[in-house]
Amino acid sequence: MISRIDLRGDALPEGPALRDLLPRADFDVSAALEKVRPICEAVHHRGDAALIDYAEKFDGVRLESVRVPAEALADALEGLDPAVRAALEESIRRTRLVHRAQRRTTHTTQVVPGGSVTEKWVPVGRVGLYAPGGRSVYPSSVIMNAVPAQEAGVPSMALASPAQKEFGGLPHPTILAACALLGIDEVYAAGGATAVAMFAHGTESCPAADMVTGPGNIWVAAAKRYFTGRIGIDAEAGPTEIAVLADDTADPAHIAADLISQAEHDPLAAAVLVTDSPALADAVDKELEPQIAATKHIDDRIVPALSGRQSAIVLVDDIEAGLKVVDAYGAEHLEIQTADAAAVADRVRNAGAIFVGPWAPVSLGDYAAGSNHVLPTGGCACHSSGLSVQSFLRGIHIVDYTKDALADVAHHVVTLAEAEDLPAHGAAVKARFVGDEQMARGWKVPEGK
């Protein structure tokens, strides 16, 4: 079912040449961009009316109002299964514990006597959070988006999730219940590109946001790209991916289960095993068939995902070569199931999140590890991070110099301004010392400096 790529024997290529040998899903955001453009413009010009029309077209339900009434949130929480509520509350607790520790504090650096630079961290003013609602329901994504925004101190946030015909046009009740648990009372029945456009432009019922975060399908990714520059985004999230770096100490049943767990998200989901053990590769292959037969979503997601070009077992000469491969791949989720797994994990440079050893499966991180599951996909882990408190904060430098401190460095500023052929920059400094004889004498270095 799952293909093999044999990279043993020859020296591995470097950089893009190695990345080109590895499996990856087709995910053409550029092509989708042209299809979401008219949707985004319709929301811009027609506001809530466009959102209502698109909900009828895409979700099969005619809405009376895009905003979810407060009583619907309360009813969803009241009707939530107690076991699900307990699990969500524990996920919130753990996620908040980890993210609260990420908050940066204001710091002042005394550059010279009388001259300082302070960096203060200010949260964005308003954030639009997106929770998908297509093949599955993702209350966990509500938590992973809302908690870091709350811990960053974002003063205004709203959440959008697609209208569900079976729930009378409201988002899924578990999504609404998660919002209620988190204290999010501004919720909208809007999905895909329409939700991103609503947050980017604002409508009669929803004020515009400064930033949009959250996972979604290719239409969400395309809308984020369309509005980049107008609003901040977390990432253009693509299909989910798992890579496992394993040797002959790993349990093939664990690996097969973990590959399947990500494959059940989407037919484009990627599942990659990198190993120096052909025997383990064979054992994982053998484990896949009965485990797949015993689960759900077989024909519409799991089999297409595992048999697609984005999934493979990659054979390497040794774990050293395996590290090179997983760094080139830059997985959203990377499991290390090797001897001395912690030491191996410490050497990884490119991954959205790393799961160490047999008792830290990706599923743990999806729900209750305390880590964030909104992570870079498509190899973007080589330059981007997952969602965190920092995602919602802006660093602002505050420069405070006295006259003497400016005089001390003025000649350097003037010299550099003239070197860049920007004399007005230097003149802006000189203007502050008109009549100062020492400064006027060619901007010499002050005596004793």
Buried (B, 14 or more C-beta within 10 A) or exposed (E): EBEEBEBEEEEBBEEEEBBEBBBBBEBEBEEBBEEBBEBBBBBBEBBBBBBBBBBBEBBEBEBEEBBBEEEBBBBBBEEBEEEEBEBBEEBBEBBBEBBEEBBEEEEEEEBEEBBBBBBBBEBBEBBBBBBBBEBEBBBBBBBBBBBBBBBBBBEBBBBBBBBBBEBEBBBBBBBBBBBBBBEBBBBBBBBBBBBBBBBBBBBEBBBBBBBBBBBBBBBBBBBBBBBEEEBBBBBBBBBBBBBBBBBBEBBBBBBBBBBBBBBBBBBBBBBBBBBBBBEBBEBBBEBBEEBBEEBEBBEEBBBBBBBBEBBBBBBBBEBEBBBBBBBBBBBBBBBBBBEEBEEBBEEBEBBBBBBBBBEBBBBEBBBBBBBBBBBBBBBBBBEBBBBBBBBBBEEEEEEEBEEEBBBBBBBEBBEEBEEEEEEEBBEEBBEEBEEEEEBEEEBEEBEEE
